[in-house]
């Protein structure tokens, strides 16, 4: 028990000579992105997440509250946790926008979302999402990584770790960022966390060239490049054989090899010039307001069509964070994203891809039913609300034309069939053919799961019977 034995143990650990205890599962010697067969028959093979940073106001978009409208201007009697107490008010604030029923399902939709109204029979609207956290970052981590703490792998990392990818010439996990900048919390939104770097998201830029340095210099193209790559591959494999289990080294080699394969495949996948005029118009590429987001939604469809496992679109900053002037701010967000989001669902369905591709739309929180910056009507906004909000999902085994769960009469808290981020993740993994309790990664001998946050369930009520 002296210093010498501690020093010996440390040296053995550094040289990787310590035996692994029998009760601690051994890590695989190497990782790859080759496609893997899930334990159950999957309904989904790919996913596109339209992540709306900032907290879209559910009570102004998806969750009409007649009682809130009737009592607009009265004081709210319930308890509220404010993020910005200095601007807080307990004056109820009824939605300024009208709702109407749409589709055969009769789903209530705000007048701000006319294009979403046209796809309601293909989606499940979940009105009872909750994180019980009002802050952006912890709620984002919870929604995107399974726990309200930083440093964990994102959902895309877990999916590609568990399933690999069908395409070996394109990244398994693609991130389509906004030209206005990264979302709040930046690159941690697509981090591999404690997993090997192989499973982190690959950024595709919002403007050309969408992937930098993809083409070799003219004097290296052709046979010379092929010879160079073959030599480099041999040298890399020889080097790796002397350093087995080095995840960073494996990931770096895999990235270089993927980059070489991407020179043809990625350029073709990201080139939308061959799309029909009807498709371009469907996504709103003929309108300056929708062109940029529509282009990214169209690229997302092209990527999953070519075998990419997970694609996530982000908006810059947190445009849905409407603390003030919600009448203009929320309308602007909807004009940018409504048509392209609906077009993605319509296009996938027309191509026979919706049944195998999950589309998710939603943020990390919602908004409170009371006024922030109470005063001039045009300045009114809403503070954060993690107690209840709305997301929608389509395809990949989810029911169409369904609303699930309820918030209270003012839209403050999820009270009927609440759905936590871990419930959502367990349901997604189920549709991909995986049991959330069995998809695990061992970090320093400790078992980790995507659904580590709290006890959870697969929400089978929102799935088609065969799912």
N, C-alpha and C positions, 0 to 999 in steps of 0.2 A: 504493500500500500504506500510505498515511498515515491519520491519524485522520479526515480529511475524507471519504475514501471509505467508511470504516466507518460514519460517521454517516449518509452518504447511503444506504447499503444498509439501515441500520436504519430510516430514515424511509420508504424505499420499501416495506419489509416492513410497517411499521405502516399504511401507506395501501393495502396490498394491490396494489401496482403492480409487484412483482417477477414476472418471467416464471417459469412452472413449467418446470423442466428436462424435456426430451423423454422421459427415461427414468423420470420420476416420474408415475404415473397421477394424473389430476385428480380431485378429489372432486366428487361431484354438487353442483349448486347448491342443491338442497333435498332434504329427506328427508320421507317420509310413511309411513303405515301401510296404504296400499292393498294388497290381496292381489296377490302376485306368483307367477308360475308357475315352479316349480323346474325345474332342468335335466333331471332324470330323473322318471319317473313315481313319485309318492310313495305310500307305504303308510299313512303317518300324516298327519293334518292338525292334531292337537292333542295336548297333553301335560299330565298332572297329576303333579307331583312331590310325594311325601309325604316331606319331608326330616326325618330323625330325628337332630337335633343331639345330640352327646355320645358317640356310638359304641355302638350296640347290641351286646350280647355274642353274637357269631355262634355260639360253641361252646355256648351255652345255649339258642339259638333255632333255628338252621338247619343246623348243621354238627356232627353228633354225632361224638364221638371216644372209642370204646371203650377205646383204649390209655390215654388220659388218665384215664378212670374207673378202670381197673385199677391205675394207678400213682399215684392220688391220694394225696398226702401225701409222696411221694418227692421228692428234689431233682431239678430239671430240669438236664440236663447241657449244654444248648445255651446260646448267647450270647443275652442279653436286654438291650435298651435300655429302661431304666426312666425314666418321667417324674418319679416321686417316689421318689427313692432312699431317703429317710429312712423310708419305709413299705414298702420293697421286701422281697420274699421270693422264693426260688426253689422253694418248696414247690408242687408240682403240685396243682391244684384241680379235681377232676372235677365235672362239672355236677350240681347237686342235683336236676335235673328229668329226667324220663323222655322218651325219644323213641319215636315209633311211625311206621310207614309209612302213608301216606294216598293216596287216589285211585287211579285206574288206573295212574298212573305209579309208585306206591309211594314217593313222596317222603318222606324222613324229616323230621318236624316235632316240635318240643318241645311238651309238654303245656301250656306257657304260651300257645300260639297255636292254640286250637281252631277259631277262625273262619278263620284263614289255611289251616288244614288242609283246609277245605272248598273252596278254590279252587286247590289245587296243580296241577290239570290244566290250568289256564289261565295259568300263569306259568312263567317261567324263573328259577330260583334260581342266581345267580352266586356261587359259593363262593370265588372266587379274586380278588376285588377287592383292590387294594393301592395305597397312596400312597407307601409307604416313609418316611413321616413320622409321628411319634407325636403331634405337637402338634395341637390342635383347629384353630386359625385357619389355618395353612398348608394343612392337609388340606382344610378347608372351601373355601378359595380354589381349591385344585386340583380338587376335585370340582365346584365350582359355576362356575368361570371358566376352567379349562384350564391354570392355572399357579399354583404355590404362592407367589404374591405378591399383595399388595393392589392395588386400583386398576383392575382390569380389568372388562369387562362380564360380567354374569352370563349363564348359559345362556339364560334367557328373553329377554335383550336380543339375543343373537345370533340366536335363532330369529325374533324379530319384525323384526329388521333384514333378515334374509334372505328372509322370506316375507310380512311384513306380517300383516294379520289379515282374516278373513272378515267380521267385524262392525265397522262404522264407528260404532256407537252404544254400544259397550262398550270398555273398555280392552283392548289386545292382550295385555298381560302383567299378571296379577293376583296379588297376594300376600295370602294369608289368614293373619293373625297370630293368636297365642295370647292369650287374655285375661290370662294370667299375665305377659305382657311379651314383649319382642322376644327373638329367639334371640341366642346369643353372637355378637359382631361386628355386631350391630344391623343398621342399614339398608344396610350394605355388601353384605349378602347379596343384595340386589336392585338393586344399583347399575348404571347404564349405563356406568360407567367412562369410557373415552375417547370413547365414542360420544355423539351428541347426546342431550340429556335426554328426547327423544321416546321413547327405548327403555328407560327405567327402569321398574321395576315400580310398579304402582299399588296402594296398600294399601287393602284392604277390612277394616274393623274387625270385631273379633270379637263386638261387641255393637251393638244398635241405638242410634242410627242408624249403619248400617254405613259409610255415606259421609256425612261432615259437610257441611252447607250445600248440600245437593243441591236443595232446594226454594226457590223465590223467595218473598219475603214476599207475603202475600195481596194487597196492593194493587198488586203488579206483575205478577200472573199474567195469562195470556191475551194479548189483542191488544197491550197495552202492552209486555209483555215481548218479543213477537215483533218489534215495531217497534224496540225498543232493541237487540236482538241483530242485526238486519239493519243498523242504523246502525253498530254496533260492528264488525261484520264488514267493512263497506266501509272504515272508518277504519283498521282493522288491515291490510287488504290494501294500501291506499295507503302506509301506513308501511313495510310489509315491502318494497314495490317499491323503496323508497329505501335499503334495507339488505339486499340480497340476500346469501344465504349465511350470515346470522347464525343459527346453529343454536339458540341459546338463545331468540331472539325467535320463531323458527318454532315451537319446542316450546311456548312459552308461549301463543301464539295457538292452536295445535292443542289444547292442554289446555283452554282456555276453551271452544272450540267443541265439544269432546267432552263437557265437563261439561253444556253445554246439551242435547245430544242424549241424554245419560244420564238426564235427569230422568224420562223414562218408561221407557226400556229397562232401566236399572239397578235401579230399584225393582221392576220385574216379575221380573227375573232373581234378585234377592236375596230375594224373598218366597216362603217355603216353605210358607205356610199352605194352599196348594192341593194340596200333595202328599198322596197317599193315606195312610191309617193303616198299611197294609202297608209302604209305603216308609219311613215314619217309624220303624216298628219294626225294619225291616231295618238301618237305620243306628244303631240304639240310642238314638233320641231319647226313648224311654220310660224310660231309665235315667240317673240323675244322673251316673254315672261316665263314660258314653260320649256323653252328650247334646251337649256342646260340640264335641268333635272330630267327632262324627257330623254335626252341623249344617254344619260347614265342608266335610266331604267331600261332602255333599249339594249344597251351594252350588257346589262345584267342578264337579260333574256338570252342574248347570244352566247354568253359564257356558260350558263347552265345547260343550254342546248348542246354545248360541246364538251360536257362532262365535268365542269367545275362543281365542287360540292357545295360551297357556301359563299354567297356574295352579300356584302353589307354596304348599304348606301348611308352616308351621313350628310347632315346639313352643317353649314358653318356656324360655329359658336353654339348658341342655343336660341334660335330665332323664335321658338314657340314660348319663350319665357316672357309672357305678356303682363308684366307688372303694371304697365300703364298704357294708355291709348290702345286698349284691346280692340276697339272697333276697327281701327286701321291696321294694327299689327297682325291680328289673327286673320283678317281677310287677305292680307299680303301673303302669309304663309300658305293659305289654301290655294290661292291663285298659282303659286309656284309648283305645288306638289299634287293637287287633286287630279288633274287630267292625266299626268304621267303615271301615277299610282294605279288608277283605274285601267289605263291602257295596258299596263303590264299584265294584269289579271286577264283582261280580254284577249290579249295576244297569246299568252300561254295556253289559254283554253282553246283558241282557234287552232293552235298547232298541236293539240293533243298532249301538252306538257303539264297542264295544271294538276292533273290527277297525281303526278309524281313530284311536283314541285310545291313546296310550302312558301307562301308569301305572307310576311308579317308586316304590319304597320302599327307603330306606336312609339311612345316615349317612355320616360322613367317615372313620371308623376303626372298628376292632373292639376286643376286649379280650384281654389276655394269658391264657395257660393256667395261670398261677401265682397264688397268693394275695397280695393286698395287705392290710395290717393283719392279718397272720397272728396268730391267737389264738383268741378266742371265735368259734365257728362262725357265730353270728348277725351278727357284725361283718365277716365276710369280704367282700372285694370284688375287683375286677380293675382293673389299670392299663391305660393306652392301648396299642393295638397297630395300627400302620399297615401292618404287613407282610402282613397277610392278614385279610379280613373278607368279609361277605356282604351283597349287595343282591338285590332281586328286581324283575323287570320283567314287564309283561303288556301284551297288545294291540299294535296298530299294526304288526304284522309279526313280532313275537317269537314263537318257538315256545311252546307250552304243554306242561306236564308234563315239563319238562326241568330237570336240574341240570347245571351247567357248571363245570369247574375244580375244583381241590382244594387244600386246605391240607395241611400235613404231619400226622403222626399225632397231634400235640398241638394242632393248630389255630393254630399260631404264624405260619407263613409260607405264602404262596401258592406252590405248587410245580408244579402242573399247570395249563396253560392260563391263566396269570395275565392279568388284565384291569386295565389302568391307567385312570385317569379319562379320558385322551385316547382310549384305545380305545373307551371307553363313549360319549364325545362323537362320535367319528367314526361309530360305529354308529347313534346317534340321528340325526345329520344325513343319513346314507344312507337311513334310513327316511322321512325328510321330503323325499327327492328331491334332496338336495344333496351335493356332493362336499366333504369337509372341507378339501381342499387348495385349493378354488376359492372357498369362502366367505371373503372377505377384506375387511378394512377398512383404509384407509390413514390412519395417524396420523402427521402431520408428515412425510409422504412415505415412511414405513416401512410395509411390509405386515404386517398383524396377522391371526392366525387364532385361532379358538377352540381349536384343537389345537396351540398353540405350545409346549406343555410339553416333550414328548419325541416321538421317532418312534412312530407308532401305526398301527393297522390297524382296518378294519371287521371285527367279530367275526361272520363270516357263519355260523359253526356254530350260533349261537343264533337264526338267522332262518329263517322259513318259506321254502321253496324259491322261491316267487314273489317274495320280498323281496330 
